Amino acid sequence: MNRNIYLQVIFILLTGIVVPALAGLATYSADLSPHIIGVSIFFITIAFLLYEGGSRLHQRLRNHYTFNTSPFLKIISLCGASILFSTVTAGTMILLWISFLHGHTDWRSVYLYILLLPAPVIICTLVDEIVLLSREKMSHTLLDFPPRQPEQYHPEELLTKLSEPVQEFTGFLPVTEPSGDPLTQTVAARKKNRLVVRKGLENIAIRLDDIVLIYTENKIVYVLDHQGRKFLIDKTLTDLQEELTEELFFRANRQYIINIDYVRGFKTYEKVKLQVYLTVPDIDHSIIISQEVAPAFRKWMSES
């Protein structure tokens, strides 16, 4: 099982079984009466809904963060939003359950359940976010890893580097030969003019001239336009690299594809790399080009 399955099982066990039992809303014994089974199913259903809803809420919130956003701010905002969502959702469902039963209600147990509920929510949110942040930090470090000679690596680190698959990356986007088929040429021409992106449930055709950069974050690919609007696209950077033309777009690194029309300039960074500046203000992205790709980038800037 992967990490998400483990977290889901732990969260449902804590929220759907342990918390109701500690609060006194559910009692368990060897004799599984229909009442005990019904109560268990009810609270496990609440736990499942809280997990699924919380996961979608986390994904929406993460879309508004960048790598440079404070990890403390990310964790606090996600925990706060999760607690609020869980408390309101679970409280509403329990009130509906009480109104349906029309029986005696132990409000003390209900209040205790609401007070205990944030504990598993916080625990699972912290674990999930810490793992994601560590992976994000690791990927960013690998993208910006300074070039060194083999003798400068620790022996174990060198073995790890040598075991990694070798992939040639020059920064230029490949140019495909046009087909003689008129329909194929028409589709290819359209690919060079627009991209179909998503904003919520809406699919939008955005002009390539309006795209400032395309980047990936947490395995999701975003398109940023000249107005600062962010869209989702259901393609990888490698797929986009094959579709876009090198006259307009450049693969800066494994995280970014940039549009030459919005490059204001660049400067030397850490002696051997380049840092790119864009013309659009208030874009919180640090685009670093490695020593190996820097010559291709300079040539692309001077010839495009």
MOJOKA-V894014 format. One record per backbone hydrogen bond with DSSP energy under -1.0 kcal/mol. CO is the residue of the C=O (numbers start at 0). NH is the residue of the N-H. E is the energy in kcal/mol with one decimal. If there is no record, write none. Layout:
[[CO;NH;E] [CO;NH;E]]
//
This chain:
[[1;5;-2.0] [2;6;-2.5] [3;7;-2.3] [4;8;-2.5] [5;9;-2.5] [6;10;-2.8] [7;11;-2.5] [8;12;-2.3] [9;13;-2.5] [10;14;-3.1] [11;15;-2.4] [12;16;-1.3] [12;17;-2.2] [13;18;-2.9] [16;20;-1.6] [17;21;-2.6] [18;22;-2.2] [19;24;-1.8] [19;25;-1.4] [29;31;-1.1] [30;32;-1.5] [32;36;-2.4] [33;37;-2.6] [34;38;-2.6] [35;39;-2.4] [36;40;-2.5] [37;41;-2.2] [38;42;-2.3] [39;43;-2.4] [40;44;-2.2] [41;45;-1.9] [42;46;-2.3] [43;47;-2.3] [44;48;-2.5] [45;49;-2.5] [46;50;-2.2] [47;51;-2.6] [48;52;-2.6] [49;53;-2.4] [50;54;-2.4] [51;55;-1.9] [52;56;-2.1] [53;57;-2.6] [54;58;-2.1] [55;59;-2.0] [56;60;-2.1] [57;61;-2.8] [58;62;-1.3] [60;63;-1.6] [61;64;-1.5] [65;68;-1.3] [69;73;-2.2] [70;74;-2.6] [71;75;-2.5] [72;76;-2.4] [73;77;-2.3] [74;78;-2.6] [75;79;-2.5] [76;80;-2.4] [77;81;-2.4] [78;82;-2.5] [79;83;-2.3] [80;84;-2.5] [81;85;-2.7] [82;86;-2.6] [83;87;-2.2] [84;88;-2.4] [85;89;-2.7] [86;90;-2.3] [87;91;-2.1] [88;92;-2.1] [89;93;-2.3] [90;94;-2.1] [91;95;-2.1] [92;96;-2.2] [93;97;-2.7] [94;98;-2.5] [95;99;-1.6] [96;100;-1.8] [97;101;-1.9] [104;106;-1.3] [105;109;-1.6] [106;110;-2.8] [107;111;-2.3] [108;112;-2.3] [109;113;-2.1] [110;114;-2.0] [111;115;-2.2] [112;116;-1.9] [115;118;-1.4] [116;120;-1.2] [117;121;-2.9] [118;122;-2.4] [119;123;-2.4] [120;124;-2.1] [121;125;-2.7] [122;126;-2.3] [123;127;-2.4] [124;128;-2.6] [125;129;-2.7] [126;130;-2.1] [127;131;-2.0] [128;132;-2.8] [129;133;-2.2] [130;134;-2.1] [131;135;-2.6] [132;136;-2.5] [133;137;-2.2] [134;138;-2.6] [135;139;-2.2] [136;140;-2.2] [137;141;-2.3] [138;142;-2.0] [139;143;-1.5] [141;144;-1.2] [148;151;-2.1] [149;152;-1.5] [153;157;-2.7] [154;158;-2.0] [155;159;-1.8] [156;160;-2.3] [157;161;-2.6] [158;162;-1.4] [170;250;-2.2] [180;184;-2.3] [181;185;-2.2] [182;186;-2.4] [183;187;-2.5] [184;188;-2.3] [185;189;-2.1] [186;190;-2.0] [187;191;-1.1] [189;192;-1.2] [189;193;-2.0] [192;207;-2.5] [194;205;-3.1] [196;203;-3.2] [197;231;-2.6] [198;201;-1.7] [201;198;-2.6] [203;196;-3.4] [205;194;-2.3] [206;209;-1.3] [207;210;-1.3] [209;225;-1.8] [211;258;-2.1] [212;223;-2.6] [213;256;-2.6] [214;221;-3.4] [216;219;-1.5] [219;216;-2.7] [220;232;-1.8] [221;214;-2.1] [222;230;-2.6] [223;211;-2.7] [223;212;-1.4] [224;227;-1.9] [228;224;-2.2] [230;222;-2.3] [231;197;-3.3] [232;234;-1.2] [235;239;-2.2] [236;240;-2.4] [237;241;-1.3] [239;243;-2.6] [244;247;-1.1] [244;248;-2.3] [247;259;-2.6] [249;251;-1.2] [249;257;-2.6] [254;215;-1.6] [255;252;-1.3] [256;213;-2.8] [257;249;-2.1] [258;261;-1.7] [259;262;-1.4] [261;278;-2.4] [264;276;-3.2] [266;274;-2.8] [268;272;-2.2] [269;271;-2.0] [272;268;-2.9] [273;288;-3.2] [274;266;-1.9] [276;263;-2.3] [276;264;-1.6] [282;284;-1.9] [286;275;-2.5] [288;273;-2.3] [289;293;-1.7] [292;296;-2.1] [293;297;-2.6] [294;298;-2.1] [295;299;-2.4] [296;300;-2.4] [297;301;-1.9] [298;302;-1.9] [299;303;-2.1]]
//
